[in-house]
Amino acid sequence: MSNSATIGSLAVLLLTMVAEAAPRGILGQGTRSAYSNLKEKIAQWTNSDGAFLEQRQALATRSARIASTIEQQPPEEQANVKNLSVALIEALKTDALRGSLGISLRRLQTIHAQLAGC
């Protein structure tokens, strides 16, 4: 990911990563909960029930629009998305350490560092 990463683009990336892993039934309860919290927050601004956020293809085609919608929110709402994203990263790290995900810890650490810079 380039230096132009934003809270919105990173949140969408995390949602995409979880949407890819979810159908395999390998997510721990903490990850499912953190994912649901982030998804519900973003769904508030997309005028939907959030179901499309669980569909990889729909998420990929709408990712720029979703990221832009997040970036248009007030700073306190963006901070909330950032905090929810960090919580999701931590939950994903726990699952990755158990060996149940195909997501690399290094990638999660990189996303976490990028979020810290936003």
N, C-alpha and C positions, 0 to 999 in steps of 0.2 A: 504494500500500500504506500502511496506517495505521501509527501509532507502535507498535502492538502486535505488530510483526513479531518473530518468534523465529527462532532458528537453524533449527528444524524447518520452519517455514512458508517460510522463504527457500530452504532446500535443496529442498523440494518444488516451489516455483516454478521453480527452475533446472531440475530434472528435467523438469518440464512443458514448459518452453521448448525444451529439447533434444529431447524426445519429439516435439514438433511439427515440428522442423527435420530430424530424422533420416531420415524416409522420403523426403525429397527428395534424399538423397545428397550434401549440401553441407557436411558437417562435416569439418573437418580432422582429421588423426591425433591431434593434441594434445587436441582437444575430445573425440574419441571415447574416448581413454584416460582423461581426467579424468572424463568422464561415467560410464564403466564403474567407475572406482574409487569414486565417490560412490554409485552404484547398488548395488554389491556391499556396501558398508559398511551401507547402510540395509537391504538385504535380510536381513542377519544378524538384525535385530531384528523383522522382519515374518514370520518363519517361512515364507519362500518362496524360490524361486530368483531372484526379482527380475524375472521376465519381465513381471509386471503393471506394473512401473514403466516399461516401454517403451510401454505402451498408454495413449494420452492419456485415453481415456474412463475406464478403470479407475483411472488415477492421479487424475483429477479427482474421482471419487466417493469415493476413499479418502484424499484429501489431508489432511483434518483428523485422521484417525486416524494416518496416517503421521507427521505433524508432532508429534502428541501422543506417539507412541512415541519419537521422537527426543528430545523434551523430558524424557522420563522416564529417559533414560540419565544415567550419572554425568557430572560436569562435564568430565572428561578425554575422554570419548567425544564429548560435544557439541563440544568444542574440535576434535577430529579431523574431525567433520562440517563444522565451520566452515572449517577449513583446506582440506578437499577441495572445499568450495563455492567458496572463493576461487580455488583452482587452476582450477576449471571456468570461473569468470568470466573469468580471465585468458586461458584458451584460447579462449573465446567472443569476447573482444575481438579477438584475433588474427584469427579467422575473419571477424568483422564488418568489420575494417579492410581485409581483402581484398575485401570487397564480396560475400561469398558467403552471407551470412545476411540474413534479414529482421528481425534483432533490433537495436534501436537501442543505440548506445554509451551514450547518456544513461541508458537503462533499466538497463544493466549497471552503470554507475557508481553509480546510485541503490541498487541491490541491494547492491553492494559496501559502500557507506557504511552501509547498514542493518546489514549483517553486522558491520561494525566496531563498531557500537553495541551489539551483543548481548553 
